[in-house]
Amino acid sequence: MPITTSRRDLLRLFTAAPALALPAWSQTRKPNLLMLFADDMGWSDVGFNGRKEWKTPNLDRLASQGALCTRWYTGFPVCAPSRACLMTGKYTIHNTVRNNGKDLPASEVTIAEAVKPLGYKTALFGKWHKGNLPGGGFTHPLDQGFEETFGYLDARHAWEHFPKELYRGREKVAVSGFSCDLIVNEAVRFMKENQNNPFFLYLPFIEPHFYIASPEENVARYKGKFKEKDPAKPYNAHYAGMIERLDAAIGRVLKTLDDLKLAEHTLVVFTSDNGATFETGNQGASNYHDSNRPYRGQKRSLEEGGIRMPACVRWTGKIPAGQKLDTPFHTTDVFPSFLAAAGSKPDAAWKVDGMNMLDVWMGKAKAPERTLFWELQLEGWDMYAAMRGDFKYLRVGTNHFLYNVKDDPQERRTIGQEYPEMMKRLRAETDAWIKTEVKAQ
């Protein structure tokens, strides 16, 4: 074999290798893989994390039917890098997508590319974050393992919740309706058409990212319920309506699984790309609703409010219902966990950072000890973070902090002087991790 083996060659070699022995419960059928991904949704924007000002009955039911993950962390507190971490199972310093202007390199292997050779039908309906830097090397999701796509390619286009046009594959098509409804229409069709085939369905919604807008029948239920800066522009009511509508759309997806008798054959993961934002486009709605409570920080921050996500996982009959898992999980874990469910594992050449957590979700194993890492080097921010167990190291510029996020989830009390060895260890591990950076081509 030549030393410089292409990614496509590696995929073919991996596919041709002898299949791993499948567990007894999957001898007849590989499970479907369903990824539900919200956009800028804060930890407390859902009922299963305590929200009472609006209802999310479908997400609450999903969490109650599987495992509610109280310490699920995103890979990066901004849209494009977070999605790259999900798709590749790799940290941003290894997949090179470190800001919203960067595109996912064609050389990276996505979940779709990894499962397609295993017999999976693959589809993406929603937001694929195209970078906005000149000469960014945009690669269409159709070229990265997805057989069907429908939705947004450009990030700014994905601000529009009532789009006039979306992309079906590479072609623009006229549409009418609310974003998550349009996306779920496609998802329902796809699931019905592929009910007899294993499928990987990725639904990256754009709610509740700005613009802040929801259908009138949803916002009407909240008008007058919240204080508004301008009653003629009830953004706080619209925000609640957006999440209510998203929950209803997800409910249609879950009902379709039930109707097709696919719930027991489908591993479902729900989470968000990053914490709620306090940017201008949010119109103060996340601030008013305190969407990241009880945590400090927000999108574009490595404090808990920026990276700790609402999350749950369900596989009916496999993942025990009613669990509350306090283990630190990371979005990069989805890639190897999905592959494990499919009876496979990532090729070593892909250098996936995430870990297979399927047995942890299924109650068959304890999560291994590990240190998780984050970086934020953009738009004037200079932050790094590392977490091991309950200890979290945070570096802001030249300042260093250590927290116990179990005892002090609001990160109010730095304890580096009390635990000098842990502070020293996480500082050193962070420095070593930074040195593993892969330079963008």
Secondary structure, 3 states (H helix, E strand, C coil): CCCCCCHHHHHHHHHHCCCCCCCHHHCCCCCEEEEEEECCCCCCCCHHHCCCCCCCHHHHHHHHCCEEECCEECCCCCHHHHHHHHHHCCCHHHHCCCCCCCCCCCCCCCHHHHHHHHCCEEEEEEEEEECCCCCCCCCCHHHCCCCEEEEEEECCHHHCCCCCEEEECCEEEECCCCHHHHHHHHHHHHHHHCCCCCEEEEEECCCCCCCCCCCHHHHCCCCCCCCCCCCCCCHHHHHHHHHHHHHHHHHHHHHHHHHCCCHHHEEEEEEECCCCCCCHHHCCHHHHHCCCCCCCCCCCCCCHHHHEECCEEECCCCCCCCEEECCCEEHHHHHHHHHHHCCCCCCHHHCCCCCCCHHHHCCCCCCCCCEEEEEEEECCEEEEEEEECCEEEEEECCEEEEEECCCCCCCCCCCCCCCHHHHHHHHHHHHHHHCCCCCCC
